[in-house]
Amino acid sequence: MKRRPFHILLLKGIGYIVLGNVMCLIMTMALAMFGLNLFMNILSILCCSAVFFMLVFTVAWKDGCDERSLVKHGRVEAPLKYRWILIGSLMFLAAAIPTIVLLLNKLFFPEADTLFLYRFISGSAYPFVNTFIPTAEANVDAWHTTLRQFDNMSVWFPVLMLVYYALIPAVTQLGYYMGYHDKLNADKIMYK
């Protein structure tokens, strides 16, 4: 067994981001069946954030456990300390691309509406969309209205989502640290 290459870990991390977005999309749609009131929106945000960041944490934690084993058995000299901050930063860029497109859309191309597509690509942002962007309500025939939810979106919403995704490098580094130092060992926690 040897150390996994950087690009493989990055692809795994991006894969976990995609999986997290899909799981959050499904969870948000399932919770929306109970209504879109404030309580359900907050519950949806908390659940989706937990799922998304746990998946991001897990990929780094697994590598930290593997790295500990490699160092313990003398297969490598020392761990690469800040590798997961760099991988997490690249994962952040991958997760932030749809949000950056949404921000550019709002600033420079307001006639195009990418919010509908954004909700499905960035499933972890879907509960935030439901909470922070008011839905367009029209008193006219719904089939002929020009009101869009995108028009009610503040420019600050994509900035909020960029801050949300900016937590990815910190979570990956924490996951690696906890895996490398065996902080989540059930036996150690139980018998301490």
Secondary structure, DSSP 8 states (H G I E B T S, - for coil): -----HHHHHHHHHHHHHHHHHHHHHHHHHHHTT---HHHHHHHHHHHHHHHHHHHHHHHHHHHHHHHHHHHTTSSSS--TTHHHHHHHHHHHHHHHHHHHHHHHHHH-TTS--HHHHHHHSGGGHHHHHHHS-----SS-GGG----HHHH--THHHHHHHHHHTTHHHHHHHHHHHHHTTTT-HHHHHT-
